[in-house]
Amino acid sequence: MKAMRFHEFGGADVLRYEDVERPRPGAGQVLVQVAATSFNPVDDHIRAGALAKMLPITLPYVPGIDLAGTVAELGPKVEGVQVGDRVVAMLPLDSAGGAAEYVLVPAASLAPAPGSIELVEAAALPLTGLAAWQTAFELAALAPGQSVLVNGAGGAVGSLVVQLAVDAGAHVSAVDVPGHADRLRSYGAHRVLGPLDLAAGPAAVGGPFQAVVNHVRLPEEGLARLTDYVADGGVAASTAGAVPEAHGRGVRSASLWVRSDGAQLSELVAKVDAGRIRIHVAAHRPVSDLVGVHEDAGAGRLPGKTVLLAP
Ligand SMILES: NC(=O)c1ccc[n+]([C@@H]2O[C@H](COP(=O)([O-])OP(=O)(O)OC[C@H]3O[C@@H](n4cnc5c(N)ncnc54)[C@H](OP(=O)(O)O)[C@@H]3O)[C@@H](O)[C@H]2O)c1
């Protein structure tokens, strides 16, 4: 089968489109024929070797943490899934990914694919959906009536946090560049704001807020200023660097390290099929163009969530 792999850490040019052996499923594993994967910022960090100490991977490595595809073969001791099922998964970060024709998936990571959208579009959901779910409900504990500021709200994770927060009954202020404003309004955000003037402080944007959820890579000083946007006793949850705590005011901080969870992914899929969250895909490209995708990501040229179509 065809797969995109790298044999050493480095720039985008370490990625190679190669013929590799199709894997066979072991106990508890499912072989899935890939329809699509998608690009996530962490793919860039893994390829560059920036996570090599905390996330030991075996080289050569196939990138692509997201998966949408069709079950092709079951390993021993797999129950509840059939050959031909359309599925989605967040793949383990330390094993072969979805930039290939076929990939092995632990059965516990699988969820049924949404029935209401094209299978390839569903490849944009797993990692960002789980990151949004775990940030919104596990870290920020969003609840009805709670005020929340989402910084970087128009991005891949932020768009889903905004929709989950609106769906949960929170009062959502969404912050991002003006190009995302119409889409953020369409999600039901109560207030849509341009990038924060961190020197102006929370009152300028109707804060402080019971929860601040951050998805923007800010310098340490910027992250420290975000603490001021959290009300006394509130929480700052971040996917992009820790916001410092303010112990005197009871402001706690929580950072995400997203994990695969088939049950949470099934709940996200149910929300997609119920029309309660929408997946925003900015571009589709063939997986054979992954070098170009990584180059564009590194240069800040990706237009947003990019789905990578299987060979
Ligand atoms: N630790 C984890 O487990 C985990 C999991 C998932 C993601 N992450 C991290 O979370 C972050 C967000 O991921 P993502 O996939 O959602 O990225 P993304 O799609 O690039 O979203 C970032 C958003 O922030 C916007 N933005 C940039 N500068 C801004 C500013 N000063 N003020 C307000 N908005 C601004 C961007 O606008 P443009 O469209 O103009 O760029 C974009 O809409 C990344 O750093 C990613 O690595 C971490």
The ligand as an SDF file (V2000), in Angstrom:
LIG
                    3D

 48 52  0  0  0  0  0  0  0  0999 V2000
   -2.2730   20.1150   23.9830 N   0  0  0  0  0  0  0  0  0  0  0  0
   -3.2000   19.5110   23.2490 C   0  0  0  0  0  0  0  0  0  0  0  0
   -3.6480   18.4060   23.5690 O   0  0  0  0  0  0  0  0  0  0  0  0
   -3.7090   20.2050   22.0260 C   0  0  0  0  0  0  0  0  0  0  0  0
   -4.7390   19.6200   21.2560 C   0  0  0  0  0  0  0  0  0  0  0  0
   -5.2170   20.3380   20.1660 C   0  0  0  0  0  0  0  0  0  0  0  0
   -4.6670   21.5700   19.8230 C   0  0  0  0  0  0  0  0  0  0  0  0
   -3.6540   22.0690   20.5790 N   0  0  0  0  0  0  0  0  0  0  0  0
   -3.0760   23.3940   20.2870 C   0  0  0  0  0  0  0  0  0  0  0  0
   -4.1420   24.3240   20.3930 O   0  0  0  0  0  0  0  0  0  0  0  0
   -3.8980   25.4180   19.5290 C   0  0  0  0  0  0  0  0  0  0  0  0
   -5.1150   25.6500   18.6330 C   0  0  0  0  0  0  0  0  0  0  0  0
   -5.2370   24.5520   17.7210 O   0  0  0  0  0  0  0  0  0  0  0  0
   -6.1490   24.7130   16.4220 P   0  0  0  0  0  0  0  0  0  0  0  0
   -5.9850   23.4480   15.6430 O   0  0  0  0  0  0  0  0  0  0  0  0
   -7.5160   25.1570   16.8030 O   0  0  0  0  0  0  0  0  0  0  0  0
   -5.3590   25.8940   15.6810 O   0  0  0  0  0  0  0  0  0  0  0  0
   -5.9500   26.9550   14.6470 P   0  0  0  0  0  0  0  0  0  0  0  0
   -6.9820   26.2940   13.8020 O   0  0  0  0  0  0  0  0  0  0  0  0
   -4.7640   27.5820   13.9920 O   0  0  0  0  0  0  0  0  0  0  0  0
   -6.6930   28.0320   15.5750 O   0  0  0  0  0  0  0  0  0  0  0  0
   -6.0900   29.1620   16.1360 C   0  0  0  0  0  0  0  0  0  0  0  0
   -7.0420   30.3550   15.9070 C   0  0  0  0  0  0  0  0  0  0  0  0
   -6.5490   31.4870   16.6150 O   0  0  0  0  0  0  0  0  0  0  0  0
   -6.6210   32.6160   15.7430 C   0  0  0  0  0  0  0  0  0  0  0  0
   -5.7030   33.6330   16.1970 N   0  0  0  0  0  0  0  0  0  0  0  0
   -4.4030   33.8290   15.9000 C   0  0  0  0  0  0  0  0  0  0  0  0
   -3.9090   34.8830   16.5850 N   0  0  0  0  0  0  0  0  0  0  0  0
   -4.9320   35.3520   17.3430 C   0  0  0  0  0  0  0  0  0  0  0  0
   -5.0560   36.4220   18.2840 C   0  0  0  0  0  0  0  0  0  0  0  0
   -4.0230   37.2020   18.5950 N   0  0  0  0  0  0  0  0  0  0  0  0
   -6.2510   36.6230   18.8770 N   0  0  0  0  0  0  0  0  0  0  0  0
   -7.3110   35.8400   18.5940 C   0  0  0  0  0  0  0  0  0  0  0  0
   -7.2610   34.8120   17.7060 N   0  0  0  0  0  0  0  0  0  0  0  0
   -6.0800   34.5600   17.0940 C   0  0  0  0  0  0  0  0  0  0  0  0
   -6.2900   32.0250   14.3680 C   0  0  0  0  0  0  0  0  0  0  0  0
   -6.6820   32.9110   13.3260 O   0  0  0  0  0  0  0  0  0  0  0  0
   -6.1710   32.6380   11.8080 P   0  0  0  0  0  0  0  0  0  0  0  0
   -7.2050   31.7950   11.1520 O   0  0  0  0  0  0  0  0  0  0  0  0
   -6.0680   33.9940   11.1920 O   0  0  0  0  0  0  0  0  0  0  0  0
   -4.8290   31.9700   11.9080 O   0  0  0  0  0  0  0  0  0  0  0  0
   -7.1470   30.7530   14.4180 C   0  0  0  0  0  0  0  0  0  0  0  0
   -8.4940   31.0170   14.0850 O   0  0  0  0  0  0  0  0  0  0  0  0
   -2.6170   25.0740   18.7390 C   0  0  0  0  0  0  0  0  0  0  0  0
   -1.5370   25.7180   19.3500 O   0  0  0  0  0  0  0  0  0  0  0  0
   -2.5100   23.5540   18.8990 C   0  0  0  0  0  0  0  0  0  0  0  0
   -1.1800   23.1030   18.7890 O   0  0  0  0  0  0  0  0  0  0  0  0
   -3.1600   21.4260   21.6630 C   0  0  0  0  0  0  0  0  0  0  0  0
  1  2  1  0
  2  3  2  0
  2  4  1  0
  4  5  1  0
  4 48  2  0
  5  6  2  0
  6  7  1  0
  7  8  2  0
  8  9  1  0
  8 48  1  0
  9 10  1  0
  9 46  1  0
 10 11  1  0
 11 12  1  0
 11 44  1  0
 12 13  1  0
 13 14  1  0
 14 15  2  0
 14 16  1  0
 14 17  1  0
 17 18  1  0
 18 19  2  0
 18 20  1  0
 18 21  1  0
 21 22  1  0
 22 23  1  0
 23 24  1  0
 23 42  1  0
 24 25  1  0
 25 26  1  0
 25 36  1  0
 26 27  1  0
 26 35  1  0
 27 28  2  0
 28 29  1  0
 29 30  1  0
 29 35  2  0
 30 31  1  0
 30 32  2  0
 32 33  1  0
 33 34  2  0
 34 35  1  0
 36 37  1  0
 36 42  1  0
 37 38  1  0
 38 39  2  0
 38 40  1  0
 38 41  1  0
 42 43  1  0
 44 45  1  0
 44 46  1  0
 46 47  1  0
M  CHG  2   8   1  16  -1
M  END
$$$$
